[in-house]
Every structure is written in structure tokens, then in C-alpha cells.
């Protein structure tokens, strides 16, 4: 990964900006935080700037009102000391904490052409007129596999030479102990870009179906619960059956998502919008409802594992597989965005690989979860695949999904998250300051993925443009 470094002048300006509250005894705090809100288009920073301004205004008002008094009342002293401490000390700490985010440099994506493959012993042809140095032929090297048995004499009247069955070649012990190599690999990059032959294409394993947890009902709504497909922070996923016998996936969300007033109507309204998404590389939303106090969503059951599980178990995807994956998932995002929905949590575990290709899931509950968690966490998503504006707590749009899509493609090509997988603070910092290594991606995808990873959302293409760029 190559970090995008700010210029010396930008670094000096950012330091002076962050220390302005210190030098002005807090008088500059509302203006520094207000500038940060304007530069990053962050509503939460705008609220903080108004809070600082209100504290400063009250402090000045009290000082002016009691300027001629011999002593301040107790409540007035609290306002003055509190306002001074908040704007002076708090403003310095706040400015230093967000300095790198506010002045994050605008990065440009640079692609280096992969080195041309040269066989062992290759020498480039000299320019015309250049004298060619004399060469000495290399002595023959005996093969470790022994000599090939002589061929049988040709069959009379035939142009073909017939070779009888040959005894197996002796294999050196070092080779015999190694697992068989399925594909010919010439360079390390080819190990990631290889395309498996049709004989080695494997069907994605189906999701493991476990028993129903103790105490769980065997029906929800009109659907019978057959088994458990997994649990997470949002709720539980079950394999279910319709009264007609068709298999469906049922996601039962936490009861808190329908606890507040009007939450049920909003939940059903958002899911109804998800049902209008065109069924292109998506798991179609079939039904939704609230059983007791728990909302649930019924969607098409995709028999296959997630992209995350597939890469963890089988390794990075090959060249052709990556192109098919990118085309299918970008088309799914285009359909989701056309229906007026922002996924907000696009990641490898939300891409299922079925027998007919990739399917994007969990797009029907994104805004519902966002509304339910806004008061506690402020953001929704998986840190390793969040966009910069999502990490900053700003309003997210389709451009945020495009960034998450590009990070997911890097994971599919390398087997590793684009911005690392160590502690969350380091990952979030890299999202703002680091351009991931894209050398493992095929040339047809590297450029478009690099553009989608631009730190500024206005510079990223739409999902429809991404799909067209891959096709052309």
C-alpha cells in the first residue's frame, strides 16, 4: 500500500489550524470546527461548531453583564469557567483529533504496468547495427527423470508414429512429496490471476444448516422454520419453507428495531422499496412482516456460500471469476440504487455465490438498521469496507456503496481486506490515508477499482458506469 502524503505547506497549515484555539484562548474554536464541517460536509461537526459558538456567546454575555460588579454570582462563574475550558482546552483537543481527517489529501490512482514475462535465459534482441557479442553454448544438463525410452518403429503405410505405453518416469523424492500442481504458474502474480481449467471448476459449497435453537418457534408468520443459517448483530437467519413447499431465507431482526413509535410502518415501507429492486444478481425480497415484537424479512434462498467463506476456504478468485464477480455485483448495485436504496453495508459476507453466479443480499434492511442505530453508534457498516465519508459519520449515498464494492473486489483478488485486518483504529486511518495495492487485480479491473477507491465521493463513478466500464 502506498500512503498519500500531504505537501509540506498543507501540513503546516493543518497544524496552525489545529492550534488556533490554543493561541486564541478558545475564541477561534467555533470557526475551526465550522471550517472542518464545511470542508468534510459533516453535519455532526456543524452541530459541534454551533455548540462551541453558543458556549462562547454565553461566556461573553455574562462577562459583559457583570463587568461592573465587584464579584460574580456562582452560576455566572460556572458559565464563564465552563465556556472558557470547553472552547479553549476542548477546542484544542477536538481540532488535533480531526486534523488528519479534515486535511486528508486528495489522492490520485497510479497504476504500474506489470513486468513482462521473460523466460529463463531470455536476452532482448539488440538494436539494429549493434554488434552481437559471441556466445558460448551451454553444456547439456542431464534430466533428473532419466532418459525417454526409444520409440517403436513406424507402422508401415502410416504417416503417424505409434508409441506403445511407456513406463512411468522416476519422480525425485522432493517432487513426489509435493501436492500436484493444477495450473502452470510462471510468476507470483500469475498465481492470483490464474484461470482454472473447466476440469477444476468447483461448485460453491452450500450454507450449513444447523438445528433450530432451543426455545425458538417452529413458525414465523405463514412460514415454517426448517433450520438455522447463522446469527449476527442484526438478528438470526433461518431456512424456511412456504406453505407451497418452496425454500426461503428468513432474517428475523432484533425486537428493538420495531420498538419506537412508527418503526413498524417505516420498516415495512423500506422493505416494500426493496421488493422493487430488479432481480439481477440479487436475492429477491419476497415478503416482510412483524411477528409479535420481532420484524422479519423473507427473501429468495441462495444455495451457496458467501464470498468471504469461499475466499477463506479456497483462496483468491481467478481472472475470469473476478471479472464475472465484478460484473454481477456492480449490476446488482446499479439495480439497488435505481430503486432508491443505498446498501450501506456491502461486504464479502453479503455476497452469496450461487450456482448461477453472485447474489447481493441484505439490501432491504440497510436504512432500517441505520435509523435504529443512529442514536447509539452514528454509523452502520463493517469498518474494513466503509467509505471515508461513512467513517466520518457523514451522510452516505450510492458513492459509498461503490467504494465498499471496490474494497470487496480487492479482497476477492488477494484474500485480504484492502485496508488491513489489525486493530480498528489502524484500519480506519488507512481508509483516509492509504491507497491499496491493486497489482493482484486483472488489468481490466484495476483501473476502475482504483477510481472507485477515490477518497472523495464526487470523484467515484456510479455503479452503472462501473458495469459499463467492465463490459467495454
PADOPA-202544 format. One record per residue (C-alpha): residue in three letters; x, y, z. Coordinates in steps of 0.05 Angstrom, whole numbers, always signed. Layout:
PADOPA-202544
+------+--------+--------+--------+
! resn !      u !      v !      w !
+------+--------+--------+--------+
!  ALA !      X !      Y !      Z !
...
+------+--------+--------+--------+
This chain:
PADOPA-202544
+------+--------+--------+--------+
! resn !      u !      v !      w !
+------+--------+--------+--------+
!  UNK !     +0 !     +0 !     +0 !
!  UNK !    +25 !    +69 !    -17 !
!  UNK !     +3 !   +124 !    +32 !
!  UNK !    -18 !   +191 !     +2 !
!  UNK !    +27 !   +242 !    +37 !
!  UNK !     +5 !   +315 !    +44 !
!  UNK !    +51 !   +370 !    +19 !
!  UNK !    +94 !   +409 !    +69 !
!  UNK !    +51 !   +471 !    +61 !
!  UNK !    -13 !   +433 !    +74 !
!  UNK !    +18 !   +400 !   +136 !
!  UNK !    +40 !   +468 !   +164 !
!  UNK !    -29 !   +498 !   +152 !
!  UNK !    -64 !   +439 !   +185 !
!  UNK !    -20 !   +446 !   +247 !
!  UNK !    -34 !   +521 !   +252 !
!  UNK !   -108 !   +508 !   +242 !
!  UNK !   -109 !   +456 !   +298 !
!  UNK !    -71 !   +502 !   +347 !
!  UNK !   -113 !   +564 !   +332 !
!  UNK !   -159 !   +551 !   +393 !
!  UNK !    -97 !   +547 !   +438 !
!  UNK !    -68 !   +614 !   +415 !
!  UNK !   -135 !   +650 !   +418 !
!  UNK !   -158 !   +623 !   +486 !
!  UNK !   -215 !   +586 !   +452 !
!  UNK !   -243 !   +645 !   +413 !
!  UNK !   -225 !   +611 !   +346 !
!  UNK !   -256 !   +543 !   +364 !
!  UNK !   -325 !   +554 !   +332 !
!  UNK !   -291 !   +577 !   +268 !
!  UNK !   -241 !   +520 !   +263 !
!  UNK !   -294 !   +467 !   +276 !
!  UNK !   -342 !   +503 !   +229 !
!  UNK !   -289 !   +501 !   +175 !
!  UNK !   -280 !   +427 !   +186 !
!  UNK !   -355 !   +416 !   +179 !
!  UNK !   -356 !   +455 !   +114 !
!  UNK !   -294 !   +420 !    +85 !
!  UNK !   -318 !   +349 !   +102 !
!  UNK !   -393 !   +363 !    +93 !
!  UNK !   -404 !   +333 !   +163 !
!  UNK !   -469 !   +350 !   +198 !
!  UNK !   -443 !   +326 !   +266 !
!  UNK !   -384 !   +374 !   +262 !
!  UNK !   -432 !   +430 !   +245 !
!  UNK !   -472 !   +415 !   +308 !
!  UNK !   -407 !   +415 !   +348 !
!  UNK !   -388 !   +483 !   +319 !
!  UNK !   -456 !   +511 !   +340 !
!  UNK !   -445 !   +483 !   +410 !
!  UNK !   -378 !   +518 !   +415 !
!  UNK !   -407 !   +583 !   +389 !
!  UNK !   -464 !   +580 !   +440 !
!  UNK !   -415 !   +569 !   +497 !
!  UNK !   -372 !   +626 !   +474 !
!  UNK !   -432 !   +672 !   +466 !
!  UNK !   -458 !   +657 !   +536 !
!  UNK !   -389 !   +667 !   +566 !
!  UNK !   -381 !   +736 !   +533 !
!  UNK !   -452 !   +755 !   +551 !
!  UNK !   -440 !   +740 !   +626 !
!  UNK !   -373 !   +776 !   +626 !
!  UNK !   -405 !   +839 !   +596 !
!  UNK !   -466 !   +836 !   +642 !
!  UNK !   -425 !   +831 !   +707 !
!  UNK !   -365 !   +873 !   +685 !
!  UNK !   -380 !   +929 !   +735 !
!  UNK !   -400 !   +882 !   +792 !
!  UNK !   -349 !   +871 !   +848 !
!  UNK !   -358 !   +795 !   +844 !
!  UNK !   -393 !   +744 !   +800 !
!  UNK !   -452 !   +702 !   +824 !
!  UNK !   -438 !   +628 !   +830 !
!  UNK !   -477 !   +609 !   +768 !
!  UNK !   -443 !   +663 !   +727 !
!  UNK !   -375 !   +638 !   +748 !
!  UNK !   -394 !   +568 !   +726 !
!  UNK !   -415 !   +593 !   +657 !
!  UNK !   -351 !   +633 !   +648 !
!  UNK !   -303 !   +578 !   +672 !
!  UNK !   -341 !   +523 !   +635 !
!  UNK !   -344 !   +563 !   +570 !
!  UNK !   -270 !   +580 !   +574 !
!  UNK !   -249 !   +509 !   +589 !
!  UNK !   -294 !   +479 !   +535 !
!  UNK !   -274 !   +526 !   +479 !
!  UNK !   -200 !   +531 !   +499 !
!  UNK !   -179 !   +462 !   +521 !
!  UNK !   -235 !   +423 !   +488 !
!  UNK !   -226 !   +460 !   +423 !
!  UNK !   -152 !   +444 !   +420 !
!  UNK !   -164 !   +370 !   +434 !
!  UNK !   -221 !   +366 !   +384 !
!  UNK !   -181 !   +402 !   +329 !
!  UNK !   -119 !   +358 !   +338 !
!  UNK !   -163 !   +295 !   +337 !
!  UNK !   -195 !   +311 !   +270 !
!  UNK !   -136 !   +347 !   +237 !
!  UNK !   -114 !   +288 !   +193 !
!  UNK !   -186 !   +274 !   +172 !
!  UNK !   -200 !   +347 !   +154 !
!  UNK !   -136 !   +356 !   +114 !
!  UNK !   -135 !   +286 !    +83 !
!  UNK !   -101 !   +295 !    +15 !
!  UNK !   -138 !   +282 !    -49 !
!  UNK !   -105 !   +220 !    -77 !
!  UNK !    -95 !   +201 !   -149 !
!  UNK !    -93 !   +129 !   -171 !
!  UNK !    -29 !   +108 !   -207 !
!  UNK !    -22 !    +41 !   -239 !
!  UNK !    +44 !     +9 !   -256 !
!  UNK !    +45 !    -39 !   -314 !
!  UNK !    +62 !   -109 !   -292 !
!  UNK !   +132 !   -133 !   -312 !
!  UNK !   +133 !   -170 !   -378 !
!  UNK !   +144 !   -244 !   -371 !
!  UNK !   +213 !   -266 !   -394 !
!  UNK !   +232 !   -340 !   -395 !
!  UNK !   +295 !   -362 !   -360 !
!  UNK !   +356 !   -344 !   -402 !
!  UNK !   +318 !   -294 !   -444 !
!  UNK !   +360 !   -238 !   -476 !
!  UNK !   +327 !   -180 !   -511 !
!  UNK !   +342 !   -171 !   -584 !
!  UNK !   +396 !   -118 !   -597 !
!  UNK !   +381 !    -54 !   -635 !
!  UNK !   +398 !    -56 !   -710 !
!  UNK !   +472 !    -42 !   -721 !
!  UNK !   +493 !    -62 !   -650 !
!  UNK !   +549 !   -115 !   -651 !
!  UNK !   +526 !   -181 !   -622 !
!  UNK !   +576 !   -209 !   -571 !
!  UNK !   +598 !   -281 !   -583 !
!  UNK !   +561 !   -333 !   -542 !
!  UNK !   +583 !   -399 !   -515 !
!  UNK !   +534 !   -457 !   -518 !
!  UNK !   +514 !   -485 !   -450 !
!  UNK !   +533 !   -557 !   -436 !
!  UNK !   +475 !   -606 !   -435 !
!  UNK !   +443 !   -617 !   -367 !
!  UNK !   +421 !   -688 !   -352 !
!  UNK !   +348 !   -694 !   -336 !
!  UNK !   +331 !   -718 !   -264 !
!  UNK !   +275 !   -760 !   -294 !
!  UNK !   +320 !   -807 !   -334 !
!  UNK !   +321 !   -820 !   -409 !
!  UNK !   +259 !   -828 !   -450 !
!  UNK !   +252 !   -900 !   -476 !
!  UNK !   +263 !   -906 !   -551 !
!  UNK !   +203 !   -900 !   -596 !
!  UNK !   +174 !   -960 !   -631 !
!  UNK !   +186 !   -966 !   -707 !
!  UNK !   +135 !   -931 !   -751 !
!  UNK !    +75 !   -971 !   -774 !
!  UNK !    +83 !   -987 !   -848 !
!  UNK !    +37 !   -947 !   -893 !
!  UNK !    +22 !   -896 !   -839 !
!  UNK !    +45 !   -824 !   -831 !
!  UNK !    +36 !   -828 !   -756 !
!  UNK !    +86 !   -854 !   -706 !
!  UNK !    +57 !   -902 !   -655 !
!  UNK !    +85 !   -902 !   -585 !
!  UNK !    +69 !   -962 !   -541 !
!  UNK !    +51 !   -949 !   -468 !
!  UNK !   +112 !   -922 !   -431 !
!  UNK !   +133 !   -940 !   -361 !
!  UNK !   +125 !   -882 !   -312 !
!  UNK !   +184 !   -834 !   -305 !
!  UNK !   +221 !   -838 !   -239 !
!  UNK !   +200 !   -779 !   -196 !
!  UNK !   +250 !   -747 !   -149 !
!  UNK !   +231 !   -751 !    -75 !
!  UNK !   +226 !   -675 !    -69 !
!  UNK !   +174 !   -674 !   -124 !
!  UNK !   +136 !   -735 !   -101 !
!  UNK !   +123 !   -705 !    -32 !
!  UNK !    +93 !   -641 !    -60 !
!  UNK !    +18 !   -637 !    -77 !
!  UNK !     +2 !   -639 !   -151 !
!  UNK !     +1 !   -571 !   -186 !
!  UNK !    -64 !   -559 !   -222 !
!  UNK !    -44 !   -498 !   -263 !
!  UNK !    +21 !   -476 !   -293 !
!  UNK !    +45 !   -415 !   -256 !
!  UNK !   +103 !   -374 !   -282 !
!  UNK !   +105 !   -313 !   -236 !
!  UNK !    +76 !   -296 !   -167 !
!  UNK !    +25 !   -250 !   -199 !
!  UNK !     +1 !   -307 !   -243 !
!  UNK !    -15 !   -347 !   -180 !
!  UNK !    -70 !   -297 !   -165 !
!  UNK !    -92 !   -284 !   -237 !
!  UNK !    -95 !   -357 !   -258 !
!  UNK !   -157 !   -383 !   -291 !
!  UNK !   -175 !   -454 !   -271 !
!  UNK !   -189 !   -502 !   -327 !
!  UNK !   -260 !   -529 !   -335 !
!  UNK !   -239 !   -595 !   -304 !
!  UNK !   -222 !   -559 !   -239 !
!  UNK !   -283 !   -513 !   -231 !
!  UNK !   -316 !   -530 !   -165 !
!  UNK !   -387 !   -515 !   -144 !
!  UNK !   -391 !   -469 !    -84 !
!  UNK !   -409 !   -506 !    -20 !
!  UNK !   -479 !   -495 !     +6 !
!  UNK !   -492 !   -458 !    +70 !
!  UNK !   -490 !   -503 !   +131 !
!  UNK !   -560 !   -512 !   +160 !
!  UNK !   -560 !   -523 !   +235 !
!  UNK !   -616 !   -542 !   +282 !
!  UNK !   -664 !   -491 !   +309 !
!  UNK !   -641 !   -461 !   +376 !
!  UNK !   -678 !   -484 !   +437 !
!  UNK !   -740 !   -443 !   +452 !
!  UNK !   -748 !   -416 !   +381 !
!  UNK !   -817 !   -425 !   +349 !
!  UNK !   -823 !   -471 !   +290 !
!  UNK !   -864 !   -420 !   +251 !
!  UNK !   -859 !   -345 !   +239 !
!  UNK !   -918 !   -315 !   +202 !
!  UNK !   -940 !   -366 !   +150 !
!  UNK !   -870 !   -395 !   +142 !
!  UNK !   -844 !   -458 !   +174 !
!  UNK !   -773 !   -454 !   +202 !
!  UNK !   -731 !   -513 !   +179 !
!  UNK !   -663 !   -497 !   +209 !
!  UNK !   -613 !   -442 !   +227 !
!  UNK !   -567 !   -410 !   +176 !
!  UNK !   -530 !   -365 !   +225 !
!  UNK !   -534 !   -308 !   +274 !
!  UNK !   -505 !   -238 !   +277 !
!  UNK !   -510 !   -169 !   +307 !
!  UNK !   -573 !   -154 !   +267 !
!  UNK !   -612 !   -217 !   +283 !
!  UNK !   -617 !   -290 !   +263 !
!  UNK !   -624 !   -322 !   +194 !
!  UNK !   -665 !   -385 !   +184 !
!  UNK !   -680 !   -433 !   +128 !
!  UNK !   -755 !   -433 !   +119 !
!  UNK !   -809 !   -463 !    +75 !
!  UNK !   -871 !   -431 !    +45 !
!  UNK !   -938 !   -466 !    +50 !
!  UNK !   -926 !   -488 !    -22 !
!  UNK !   -860 !   -522 !     -2 !
!  UNK !   -811 !   -472 !    -32 !
!  UNK !   -747 !   -457 !     +7 !
!  UNK !   -735 !   -386 !    +30 !
!  UNK !   -686 !   -349 !    +75 !
!  UNK !   -718 !   -314 !   +134 !
!  UNK !   -680 !   -260 !   +172 !
!  UNK !   -711 !   -246 !   +240 !
!  UNK !   -686 !   -178 !   +265 !
!  UNK !   -679 !   -155 !   +337 !
!  UNK !   -742 !   -131 !   +370 !
!  UNK !   -711 !    -62 !   +385 !
!  UNK !   -715 !    -46 !   +311 !
!  UNK !   -791 !    -42 !   +318 !
!  UNK !   -794 !    -13 !   +388 !
!  UNK !   -800 !    +61 !   +375 !
!  UNK !   -863 !    +95 !   +351 !
!  UNK !   -874 !    +89 !   +276 !
!  UNK !   -817 !    +39 !   +268 !
!  UNK !   -861 !    -17 !   +242 !
!  UNK !   -891 !    +26 !   +187 !
!  UNK !   -822 !    +52 !   +168 !
!  UNK !   -794 !    -19 !   +168 !
!  UNK !   -849 !    -45 !   +122 !
!  UNK !   -843 !    +16 !    +77 !
!  UNK !   -768 !     +6 !    +68 !
!  UNK !   -776 !    -68 !    +53 !
!  UNK !   -831 !    -52 !     +3 !
!  UNK !   -780 !     -8 !    -33 !
!  UNK !   -731 !    -66 !    -33 !
!  UNK !   -782 !   -111 !    -66 !
!  UNK !   -780 !    -64 !   -127 !
!  UNK !   -706 !    -79 !   -139 !
!  UNK !   -696 !   -114 !   -206 !
!  UNK !   -676 !   -187 !   -195 !
!  UNK !   -607 !   -181 !   -227 !
!  UNK !   -554 !   -214 !   -184 !
!  UNK !   -594 !   -201 !   -121 !
!  UNK !   -631 !   -246 !    -73 !
!  UNK !   -703 !   -223 !    -87 !
!  UNK !   -742 !   -197 !    -27 !
!  UNK !   -808 !   -237 !    -24 !
!  UNK !   -844 !   -216 !    +39 !
!  UNK !   -837 !   -180 !   +106 !
!  UNK !   -876 !   -172 !   +170 !
!  UNK !   -874 !   -166 !   +245 !
!  UNK !   -888 !   -228 !   +287 !
!  UNK !   -900 !   -209 !   +359 !
!  UNK !   -847 !   -156 !   +371 !
!  UNK !   -796 !   -182 !   +321 !
!  UNK !   -794 !   -158 !   +248 !
!  UNK !   -773 !   -208 !   +195 !
!  UNK !   -755 !   -207 !   +121 !
!  UNK !   -766 !   -265 !    +73 !
!  UNK !   -720 !   -269 !    +13 !
!  UNK !   -700 !   -317 !    -41 !
!  UNK !   -657 !   -374 !    -14 !
!  UNK !   -590 !   -378 !    -49 !
!  UNK !   -557 !   -446 !    -43 !
!  UNK !   -484 !   -428 !    -37 !
!  UNK !   -433 !   -399 !     +9 !
!  UNK !   -414 !   -326 !    +18 !
!  UNK !   -356 !   -295 !    -19 !
!  UNK !   -319 !   -286 !    +47 !
!  UNK !   -325 !   -360 !    +64 !
!  UNK !   -307 !   -381 !     -7 !
!  UNK !   -243 !   -339 !     -9 !
!  UNK !   -223 !   -361 !    +62 !
!  UNK !   -230 !   -434 !    +44 !
!  UNK !   -209 !   -437 !    -29 !
!  UNK !   -164 !   -376 !    -37 !
!  UNK !   -169 !   -314 !    -82 !
!  UNK !   -212 !   -318 !   -144 !
!  UNK !   -181 !   -328 !   -213 !
!  UNK !   -181 !   -278 !   -271 !
!  UNK !   -246 !   -299 !   -303 !
!  UNK !   -280 !   -309 !   -236 !
!  UNK !   -262 !   -239 !   -214 !
!  UNK !   -290 !   -208 !   -278 !
!  UNK !   -355 !   -246 !   -271 !
!  UNK !   -360 !   -228 !   -197 !
!  UNK !   -346 !   -154 !   -211 !
!  UNK !   -397 !   -151 !   -268 !
!  UNK !   -452 !   -186 !   -228 !
!  UNK !   -443 !   -147 !   -164 !
!  UNK !   -437 !    -79 !   -198 !
!  UNK !   -500 !    -94 !   -236 !
!  UNK !   -535 !   -113 !   -172 !
!  UNK !   -514 !    -47 !   -140 !
!  UNK !   -539 !     -9 !   -201 !
!  UNK !   -607 !    -42 !   -193 !
!  UNK !   -608 !    -28 !   -118 !
!  UNK !   -590 !    +46 !   -129 !
!  UNK !   -642 !    +52 !   -185 !
!  UNK !   -695 !    +32 !   -134 !
!  UNK !   -673 !    +90 !    -89 !
!  UNK !   -637 !    +46 !    -38 !
!  UNK !   -566 !    +53 !    -10 !
!  UNK !   -539 !    -14 !    +15 !
!  UNK !   -493 !    +17 !    +69 !
!  UNK !   -462 !    -50 !    +87 !
!  UNK !   -434 !    -80 !    +22 !
!  UNK !   -381 !   -131 !    +41 !
!  UNK !   -358 !   -202 !    +23 !
!  UNK !   -405 !   -235 !    +72 !
!  UNK !   -464 !   -201 !    +39 !
!  UNK !   -447 !   -231 !    -29 !
!  UNK !   -471 !   -303 !    -37 !
!  UNK !   -441 !   -346 !    -92 !
!  UNK !   -496 !   -390 !   -121 !
!  UNK !   -495 !   -439 !   -177 !
!  UNK !   -518 !   -385 !   -225 !
!  UNK !   -470 !   -331 !   -202 !
!  UNK !   -463 !   -279 !   -146 !
!  UNK !   -523 !   -252 !   -108 !
!  UNK !   -522 !   -189 !    -65 !
!  UNK !   -563 !   -195 !     -1 !
!  UNK !   -584 !   -153 !    +59 !
!  UNK !   -600 !    -90 !    +18 !
!  UNK !   -672 !    -88 !    +43 !
!  UNK !   -655 !    -71 !   +116 !
!  UNK !   -598 !    -21 !   +108 !
!  UNK !   -638 !    +42 !   +122 !
!  UNK !   -680 !     +8 !   +176 !
!  UNK !   -616 !    -11 !   +213 !
!  UNK !   -587 !    +58 !   +201 !
!  UNK !   -648 !    +91 !   +234 !
!  UNK !   -646 !    +43 !   +293 !
!  UNK !   -571 !    +52 !   +307 !
!  UNK !   -562 !   +125 !   +292 !
!  UNK !   -573 !   +145 !   +364 !
!  UNK !   -521 !    +97 !   +391 !
!  UNK !   -465 !    +87 !   +342 !
!  UNK !   -477 !   +140 !   +289 !
!  UNK !   -453 !    +94 !   +233 !
!  UNK !   -473 !    +29 !   +202 !
!  UNK !   -426 !    -18 !   +167 !
!  UNK !   -365 !    -62 !   +173 !
!  UNK !   -302 !    -20 !   +187 !
!  UNK !   -256 !    -55 !   +136 !
!  UNK !   -305 !    -39 !    +79 !
!  UNK !   -330 !    +30 !   +100 !
!  UNK !   -321 !    +91 !    +56 !
!  UNK !   -285 !   +153 !    +85 !
!  UNK !   -349 !   +192 !    +90 !
!  UNK !   -383 !   +134 !   +126 !
!  UNK !   -326 !   +131 !   +177 !
!  UNK !   -332 !   +206 !   +187 !
!  UNK !   -406 !   +199 !   +204 !
!  UNK !   -428 !   +239 !   +143 !
!  UNK !   -489 !   +226 !   +101 !
!  UNK !   -476 !   +168 !    +54 !
!  UNK !   -502 !   +157 !    -16 !
!  UNK !   -492 !   +108 !    -73 !
!  UNK !   -419 !   +131 !    -78 !
!  UNK !   -406 !    +99 !    -11 !
!  UNK !   -430 !    +32 !    -37 !
!  UNK !   -384 !    +38 !    -97 !
!  UNK !   -324 !    +48 !    -50 !
!  UNK !   -345 !    -14 !     -9 !
!  UNK !   -354 !    -53 !    -74 !
!  UNK !   -282 !    -37 !    -96 !
!  UNK !   -255 !    -58 !    -28 !
!  UNK !   -293 !   -123 !    -34 !
!  UNK !   -262 !   -136 !   -103 !
!  UNK !   -192 !   -126 !    -73 !
!  UNK !   -209 !   -178 !    -20 !
!  UNK !   -234 !   -227 !    -73 !
!  UNK !   -168 !   -218 !   -112 !
!  UNK !   -120 !   -222 !    -54 !
!  UNK !   -155 !   -258 !     +3 !
!  UNK !   -141 !   -199 !    +49 !
!  UNK !   -182 !   -136 !    +66 !
!  UNK !   -159 !    -76 !    +25 !
!  UNK !   -140 !    -35 !    +86 !
!  UNK !   -114 !    -90 !   +131 !
!  UNK !   -146 !   -130 !   +186 !
!  UNK !   -110 !   -110 !   +250 !
!  UNK !   -139 !    -62 !   +302 !
!  UNK !   -199 !    -19 !   +281 !
!  UNK !   -164 !    +47 !   +292 !
!  UNK !   -108 !    +30 !   +244 !
!  UNK !   -157 !     +5 !   +192 !
!  UNK !   -199 !    +68 !   +195 !
!  UNK !   -136 !   +111 !   +190 !
!  UNK !   -114 !    +74 !   +127 !
!  UNK !   -183 !    +86 !    +95 !
!  UNK !   -168 !   +161 !    +98 !
!  UNK !    -93 !   +160 !    +81 !
!  UNK !    -74 !    +97 !    +42 !
!  UNK !    -84 !    +74 !    -30 !
!  UNK !    -89 !     -2 !    -31 !
!  UNK !    -44 !    -45 !    -74 !
!  UNK !    -83 !    -65 !   -136 !
!  UNK !    -30 !   -107 !   -171 !
!  UNK !    -68 !   -172 !   -158 !
!  UNK !   -128 !   -148 !   -199 !
!  UNK !   -131 !   -163 !   -274 !
!  UNK !   -116 !   -104 !   -318 !
!  UNK !   -189 !    -99 !   -340 !
!  UNK !   -210 !    -85 !   -268 !
!  UNK !   -150 !    -49 !   -236 !
!  UNK !   -165 !    +19 !   -266 !
!  UNK !   -239 !    +21 !   -250 !
!  UNK !   -229 !     -6 !   -179 !
!  UNK !   -175 !    +47 !   -167 !
!  UNK !   -224 !   +101 !   -188 !
!  UNK !   -278 !    +73 !   -143 !
!  UNK !   -229 !    +77 !    -84 !
!  UNK !   -221 !   +153 !    -91 !
!  UNK !   -225 !   +186 !    -22 !
!  UNK !   -275 !   +237 !    -47 !
!  UNK !   -344 !   +210 !    -64 !
!  UNK !   -356 !   +261 !   -120 !
!  UNK !   -298 !   +231 !   -159 !
!  UNK !   -324 !   +160 !   -159 !
!  UNK !   -365 !   +131 !   -217 !
!  UNK !   -436 !   +105 !   -209 !
!  UNK !   -449 !    +31 !   -205 !
!  UNK !   -479 !    +33 !   -276 !
!  UNK !   -415 !    +66 !   -302 !
!  UNK !   -373 !    +13 !   -267 !
!  UNK !   -413 !    -42 !   -301 !
!  UNK !   -405 !    -10 !   -369 !
!  UNK !   -331 !     +1 !   -358 !
!  UNK !   -322 !    -74 !   -343 !
!  UNK !   -361 !    -94 !   -405 !
!  UNK !   -321 !    -48 !   -451 !
+------+--------+--------+--------+
